[in-house]
């Protein structure tokens, strides 16, 4: 037994295949754009985290010789 692949509108008429092909093309374009957006997002995350690691020290507390100097810098 095979499934019907025909689509019907609200009045029971068979929808043309042309509309279905256009819908599939739009879906494909949507998938491609979604994938590009995901890659762009993760690339931005990697760039931001890498810049954070490269340009800022891992431990800000190591810059101060004592706890009092750290508190004074935080209050300023």
C-alpha positions as CSV (number, residue, x, y, z in Angstrom):
1,X,0.0,0.0,0.0
2,X,1.4,3.4,-1.0
3,X,0.6,6.8,0.5
4,X,-1.1,9.4,-1.5
5,X,1.2,12.3,-2.4
6,X,-1.5,14.6,-3.7
7,X,-2.5,17.6,-1.7
8,X,-6.0,18.9,-1.5
9,X,-7.3,22.4,-0.8
10,X,-10.2,23.2,1.6
11,X,-12.8,22.5,-1.1
12,X,-11.4,19.0,-2.1
13,X,-9.7,20.1,-5.3
14,X,-6.3,18.7,-6.0
15,X,-3.6,21.3,-5.7
16,X,-1.2,21.6,-8.7
17,X,2.3,20.2,-8.5
18,X,3.8,23.6,-9.4
19,X,2.8,25.0,-6.0
20,X,4.3,22.0,-4.3
21,X,7.6,22.4,-6.2
22,X,7.8,26.1,-5.3
23,X,7.1,25.3,-1.6
24,X,9.9,22.7,-1.6
25,X,12.3,25.3,-3.2
26,X,11.4,27.8,-0.6
27,X,11.9,25.2,2.2
28,X,15.4,24.4,0.8
29,X,16.3,28.1,0.7
30,X,15.1,28.5,4.3
31,X,17.2,25.5,5.4
32,X,20.3,27.0,3.7
33,X,19.7,30.5,5.2
34,X,19.1,28.9,8.6
35,X,22.3,26.9,8.4
36,X,24.3,30.1,7.3
37,X,22.8,32.0,10.3
38,X,23.8,29.2,12.7
39,X,27.4,29.2,11.4
40,X,27.6,33.0,11.6
41,X,26.4,32.9,15.2
42,X,28.9,30.3,16.3
43,X,31.7,32.0,14.4
44,X,30.9,35.2,16.3
45,X,30.8,33.3,19.6
46,X,34.3,31.8,18.9
47,X,35.7,35.2,17.9
48,X,34.4,36.9,21.1
49,X,35.6,34.1,23.4
50,X,39.0,34.0,21.6
51,X,39.4,37.8,22.0
52,X,38.5,37.5,25.6
53,X,41.1,34.9,26.2
54,X,43.8,36.6,24.2
55,X,43.4,40.2,25.4
56,X,42.3,39.9,29.0
57,X,44.0,38.1,31.8
58,X,42.5,34.8,33.1
59,X,42.5,36.0,36.7
60,X,41.9,39.7,37.4
61,X,42.9,39.1,41.0
62,X,46.4,38.3,40.0
63,X,47.0,41.9,38.9
64,X,46.7,43.2,42.5
65,X,49.5,42.6,45.0
66,X,47.0,42.4,47.9
67,X,43.3,42.0,48.6
68,X,43.1,45.6,49.8
69,X,44.5,46.9,46.5
70,X,41.8,44.8,44.7
71,X,39.0,46.2,46.8
72,X,40.3,49.8,46.3
73,X,40.4,49.3,42.5
74,X,36.9,47.8,42.5
75,X,35.5,50.8,44.4
76,X,37.1,53.4,42.1
